Amino acid sequence: MRRFLLILLGISAIGASPAAAFWEYGHQTVATIAFSQVQPRTRASILWLLKRQSVLETPTCPAKTIEEAAVWPDCVKTLGDRFSYSSSWHYQDFDVCKPFDFKANCKDGNCASVQVMRAQRMLADRKLPTRDRVMALAFLVHFVGDIHQPLHAAEAHDDAGGNGTRASYGVIGGRTNLHAIWDGLLADRAISTPPGGPAGLLSGATPAERKAMAQGSLEDWMRESWGVAKDSVYPTAAGNVCALPAGTKASGKLDEAKIQALIPVMRKQVLEGGLRLARMLDEALDGDHPEVAHPPRPPRNAG
């Protein structure tokens, strides 16, 4: 509840709507990168599911494309209590002032790590109703994006992932918070910086580097995001937040020089999110799907 209230305060401070305030461009970019990297069978299964998105019965929050599906879990926050059960699934805040504990802050499985794995399992289960699998696709695409935004995997002094840390960004004064900066302002700037967009981000890594980025476990990825928050997000904006007395609210400032230094950090997070999402989608869907006319698999190398 504390995190939700802080998010609402942040939204009102910067004048954004709930549907547009949560890293929309970042989520769409992660999804586009992933869709471009998955295997043909996976892509065919994704398209088959998206064509049936009407089963979600959320006409004001469509999921006809993978980019729309990527923001669907945020969009449905505008539909009242219908999907309120999923509000805590978007994050898992690990304290940057304590050792990383993958099992922390996950009461009854209501956290990002558990729900990422749950969504992947549901997506892979072809015995489930189509509605459940379409929803699982949207949740998986969205939550993998979320965990690569460092402040969906970290907090300092119970600041709800930076929502409680006031911060200025460039010419924008202290009217926003650290979470909002990383969710939208910095993300949009980083992704748009030439070479911009999904293709631009992909062009910045060799095939071998992309393959390496996709490796590791979900725990590894969330530890990395926590590490980015610990080593870059908080120190760059607010200094050594862990040295502050208990109960002291941190505040931060990102001038143009700091923003420029953080752009490569954010670009790497988005690219890794897309490549890792592609891997998870392939793991769930790159198999025979009786309802999709798949292209034949290439023969295996006998050697």
N, C-alpha and C positions, 0 to 999 in steps of 0.2 A: 504494500500500500504506500509506503514512504517513497519508493521509486516512482510509482505511478503519479503521485502528487507532484513530485519534483519535475517529472516529464511535462505535466500539464502546465506548470509554472514556466518552464522553458519555452514551450510552444507559444504561450501568451506573450512572452517577452519579445520573441522575434517575429510575432505576427504570422505564424505558419499554421496551416491546418494539420490535424493529426495524420491524414493520409499522405501529406507531402513532406512531413517533418522527419521521417525516419529513413534517411539515406536511400531515397528512391533511385537516383541515378546510379549509385553504387550497386544496389541490388540488381538492377537491370543489366549493368555491365558484367557483373559476375555471371549472371545467367546466360548472357550472349556468348561470353567466352566459353563457358561450359558446353553450350549447345554446339559450338563450332568444333569442339574437340572430341565429342563422344563418338562411339562406333556407330555405323549405319543402323544396326539393329536397335540400338538404344534410341537413336533419333526417331526411328519409325514408331517405337513404342511411346515415346513422349508425345509425338504428334497425334497418335491414336487417342491417348488420354485427354489431351487438350481439346480435341474435337468434341469431347463429351463433357466439357466443363459446365454445361448447363445443369448437370445433376447437383452441383453445389448450391443451386438456388440462391445465388447472390448476384442478381443482375446489375447492381450498382458497383460491384467489384468483380469484373470479368477476369477470366484466366484463359483467354483464347490463344495466347502466345506464351512462350516461356518467360518473356519479359513481364507480361501481365501477371503470370503466376508468381513471379519473384516478389511482387509487391502485394499480392492478394492477402497474405497474413497480416499486413499492416492495414490494408484497406478495410478489412472486416472489423477492425477495432471501432469503426464508425457505426456499426450495426447494433449497438447496445450490448446487452448481456449475452447475446447468442453465442459468441465465440470468446467470451471473457475468460473461460477456463484456460485459454492458451496464453494469457498475458505474460506469465512468468517464463514461458518457453523460449523467449527471444534472447535471453542472456543468462549468464552464470558468473557473477562477480567474485573474482578471486582477489583477495586483499594484496596490494602491491607491497605492503609493509610486513607481510608474513611469508613464510615459505609456500610455494605452490602446492595446493592440495586439490587434486582433480575431483574428489568426492565432496568437496565443501559446497555449501549453499545450494543444495538440491533436495529440498524437502519433498518427500513422496514422489520423487522422479520429475518434479515440475521445474525443469531447468533445461538449458540448451543442449548439454551433452547427451542426456538421456533421450531427449526428444529428437535429436538428429538421428540417432541410431534407431529409434522407434519408427520414424518416418521412412528410413531406408528399408527396414524390414517389411513394413506395410506396403511400400511401393513394389517390392519384389514378390509379394504374396498374391499370385494370380487367382487365388480362391476367394479373395475379399471382394466385396461389392465395388463396382467401378467408382462410385462416389468416394469411398474411403481411399482408394488409390489415387484419384485425382487430388484429393486434399493432401494426401501424403506427399505427392510430387511438389505441390506448392509449398508445403511446410519445409521439406528438405531443401529445396532451392533457396528459400528465404533464410532458414536458420544457418546454413553453411555460410551464406553471406554475412549474417549477423556475427558469427564467432570470429570472423576476420576483421571486424571493426573492433579495435583493441578495447574500447570502453564498453563492449558487450561481454567482455571476459575479465574485467578488472574494476577495482574501485580503491579508493583511499579514504580512510577514516569514515566509512559508511556514507560516502557521497553518492551512492546509487549510480555507479559507473560514470562519474563526472557530471551528472545532472545537478549535483549540489555544489559544484565548484564554479563560481562565477568567473568569467573570462572575457577578455576583449580579443577581437580578431581584426587585424588590419585597422581600417578606419572605423570599424564597428566597435563602439565603446563597450563598456561593461554591461551591455544589455542582453548578453547571452551566457551560455555555460559551456564547459569543456566538451560535454557529450554532444551538444548540438553542433559544435564546430567540427568534430570528427564525423558525425553522422552525415552532415550535409555540406557545410561551407568548404571545409578542406577537401572532402571527397570530390565534390564537383570541380573544384579548382585543379586537383591532382589529375583526375581522369581527363579533363579538358586540355591539360598542358600538352603541347605537341611533343611527340606524335600521340595524338589523343584518341579516345574511344577504345573499344575492345581490340580492334586491329592494331592500334598504336601500342597498346600495352603488350600484346603478344609479340610484336616486332622487337621488343626490348630484351627478349630472351631467346637463346638458341633452343633447338629441339631437345638437346641434352639437358639444358638448364630447366626447361619446362618439365621434362620427365622427373628430374630430381625434386622439383618443387612439389610434385603430386605425391611424393612418398610420405611415409610416416603414418601415425595413428591420429585419431581424433584428439586423444590426450596430448600428443605432441603439438598439434595445431593450436589447441587452446593454450598450452603453455607458451607457445611462441607469441600469441596475441597478448597474453598477460605480460610477457617479457617486454614487448614493444611498449605497453603502457607503463611498465615499471622503469624502463631505461630511456624512453623517448617522450611519450605523451605527457606525463606529469612533470618530469624534470625540465623539459623545454618550456612549458607554459608557467609552471608554478614553483620550480626549484625542488628542494628536498622536502616533499610533503610529509615524509615519514618522521622528520625531525620536529614537526609541529606538536605542541602539547595537545593532549586528548581534548576533544571538544572544540578545537580551533578550526574554523572554516578556511580552507585554502582559497586563494584567488589567483588568476593567471592572466598572462598577456602574451599574445602572439603577434609580433610585428612582422613586417615583410621579410626580413632576413630569416626569422624562425620559420615562417610559412614556407619559404623556398627550401629550407633544410628538411622540412617534413614531407614535401611533395613526393620524393622518391620512396619514402617509407610507406606512404599511403598507396602509391601505385603498386608497390610490391605486394601489399596486403590484398588488394583487389585481384591482381593477377593470380596469386596463389589460391585465393578463394575460388576463382573460376576453374582452375586446373584441378583442384581437389574435388570440387563439386562434380566435374566430369568423371573423375574416377569413381565416385560414389554412385553416380547414375549408371555407369557401365556395370558396376558390381551388382546393381539391382535389376537391370533391364537388358543387358547384353546376352540374352538367351532366347531360346525359341518361345515365341509368343503366338499362341494359336489364332489370335484375332488379327494379327498383322502379317501382311505379305512381306516377309523379310527378303532381302537379297541373300544369296547363298554365302555361306562362310568360305573364306579362302582356305585352300588346303593347308594343313599343317606341314611344316618342314620336318621331314622324316629324320633329318640329321640332328 
